[in-house]
Amino acid sequence: MLDARRHYVSLRSLALLPLVLFFPAVIAFFVDPDVAWGEYLGVFFHLSILFLVSRLEAAPWARAAGYGWVTLDVLAGILMINEIAYDTAWAVRLGGHVLAGVWIVSSSLVSRAWPVSAVGVITGLWLAAYSFVGHVLPESFLRPAGILILVWFALLAIFHRPAEDRSATPTRPAPA
């Protein structure tokens, strides 16, 4: 069977998968925000993030926030697909974005690649902050966060190296 300690897919692939799935949705945000297929793709995009949450270094509470984000955003997508009131689904989505911000900022701050850290902190703060002012600002103010998260996924794929790859230099035992 599958071994939970073994990585079957590279972190690079895990970062590229949500990038590929979310890119068409970001384009749709700008061209036709009410496109019918967007929510379906959004559900698969968020499910793909589960694999990334499990692999990026982060405190357990930060990973829990990442899993919470995925849960709430999948719920919001399914609510939209099933034509539940938009305001209800949108409020659920914004609640998930607070958790997204916590996970993205937390996992970015422990990255050794400064581009990942910088873009991740900005992205996470933008997503979370918008959730608190989304009732007074139009949804268009959330669009830059969509672009930033695509950039963050790309930077993870390019720069991020797992902890075991960072210890290439052997350590010497302490003198007795």
C-alpha positions in Angstrom: 0.0 0.0 0.0 1.0 3.6 0.1 3.5 4.8 2.7 2.7 8.1 4.4 6.4 8.9 4.9 7.3 8.4 1.2 6.9 11.3 -1.2 5.5 9.9 -4.5 5.4 13.3 -6.3 7.9 16.1 -6.2 7.1 19.4 -4.4 7.6 21.1 -7.7 4.8 19.1 -9.3 2.6 19.7 -6.3 3.1 23.5 -6.6 2.5 23.4 -10.4 -0.8 21.5 -10.2 -2.8 24.2 -8.4 -1.1 26.8 -10.6 -2.4 25.0 -13.7 -5.8 24.5 -12.3 -6.2 28.0 -11.0 -4.8 29.9 -14.0 -8.0 29.6 -16.1 -10.1 30.7 -13.1 -8.0 33.8 -12.6 -8.5 34.6 -16.3 -12.2 34.1 -15.9 -12.2 36.5 -13.0 -11.1 39.3 -15.3 -13.0 38.2 -18.5 -16.3 36.7 -17.3 -16.6 36.4 -13.5 -19.9 34.5 -13.7 -18.6 31.7 -16.0 -20.4 28.4 -15.1 -17.3 26.1 -15.1 -15.3 28.3 -12.8 -16.7 26.8 -9.6 -16.0 23.2 -10.8 -12.4 24.0 -11.6 -12.2 25.9 -8.3 -13.2 22.8 -6.3 -10.5 20.8 -8.0 -7.9 23.6 -7.6 -8.6 23.7 -3.8 -8.4 19.9 -3.5 -5.0 19.9 -5.2 -3.8 22.3 -2.5 -4.3 19.5 0.1 -1.1 17.8 -1.2 0.8 21.1 -1.0 -0.4 21.8 2.6 0.9 18.3 3.6 4.3 18.9 2.2 5.3 22.5 2.9 7.1 23.2 6.2 4.7 24.8 8.6 3.7 24.6 12.3 0.9 22.1 12.9 -1.6 24.9 13.6 -0.7 26.6 10.3 -1.2 23.3 8.4 -4.6 23.0 10.1 -5.4 26.5 8.8 -4.4 25.3 5.3 -6.7 22.3 5.6 -9.5 24.5 6.9 -9.1 26.8 3.9 -9.4 24.0 1.5 -12.5 22.6 3.4 -14.3 26.0 3.4 -13.5 26.9 -0.2 -14.6 23.5 -1.4 -17.8 23.9 0.6 -18.2 27.4 -0.9 -17.7 26.1 -4.4 -20.3 23.3 -3.9 -22.7 25.8 -2.5 -22.3 27.9 -5.6 -22.7 24.9 -7.9 -25.9 24.0 -6.1 -27.2 27.5 -6.4 -27.3 28.4 -2.7 -27.6 32.1 -2.1 -24.5 33.9 -3.4 -24.1 35.9 -0.2 -24.0 32.8 1.9 -21.4 31.0 -0.3 -19.3 34.2 -0.5 -19.2 34.6 3.3 -18.0 31.0 3.7 -15.4 31.6 1.0 -14.1 34.8 2.8 -13.9 32.9 6.1 -11.8 30.3 4.3 -9.5 33.1 3.0 -8.6 34.1 6.5 -7.3 30.6 7.1 -5.6 30.7 3.7 -3.8 33.8 4.7 -2.6 32.2 8.0 -1.3 29.1 6.2 0.3 31.0 3.3 2.0 33.5 5.5 3.2 30.9 8.0 4.6 28.5 5.4 6.2 31.4 3.5 8.0 32.8 6.6 9.9 29.5 7.1 11.0 29.3 3.4 14.7 30.0 2.8 13.9 31.5 -0.6 13.2 35.2 -0.1 11.0 35.5 -3.2 8.7 32.8 -1.8 8.6 34.5 1.6 8.0 38.0 0.2 5.2 37.1 -2.2 3.7 34.6 0.2 3.4 37.1 3.0 1.9 39.7 0.7 -0.5 37.2 -0.8 -1.6 35.8 2.5 -2.1 39.2 4.1 -4.1 40.4 1.1 -6.4 37.3 1.1 -7.0 37.5 4.8 -7.4 41.3 5.0 -9.9 41.4 2.2 -12.1 39.0 4.1 -12.6 41.7 6.8 -13.4 44.5 4.3 -15.1 42.5 1.5 -18.5 43.8 2.5 -17.5 47.3 1.6 -15.0 46.8 -1.2 -15.9 45.3 -4.6 -14.7 41.8 -5.5 -12.3 43.4 -8.0 -10.1 44.3 -5.0 -9.5 40.5 -4.5 -8.2 40.0 -8.1 -4.6 41.0 -7.3 -4.5 38.2 -4.7 -5.5 35.7 -7.4 -2.5 36.8 -9.5 -0.2 36.8 -6.5 -1.1 33.3 -5.5 -0.3 32.1 -9.0 3.1 33.8 -8.7 3.6 32.2 -5.3 2.9 28.7 -6.6 5.4 29.3 -9.4 8.0 30.6 -7.0 7.5 27.5 -4.8 8.0 25.3 -7.9 11.2 27.2 -8.8 12.9 28.0 -5.5 11.5 25.9 -2.7 13.6 22.9 -1.5 12.4 20.5 1.1 14.3 20.4 4.4 16.1 17.1 3.6 17.7 18.8 0.5 19.0 21.6 2.6 21.3 19.5 4.7 23.7 18.6 1.9 26.7 19.7 4.1 27.5 17.0 6.6 27.7 18.2 10.2 30.8 17.4 12.3 30.4 15.9 15.7 31.1 18.3 18.6 34.6 18.0 20.0 34.8 15.8 23.2 
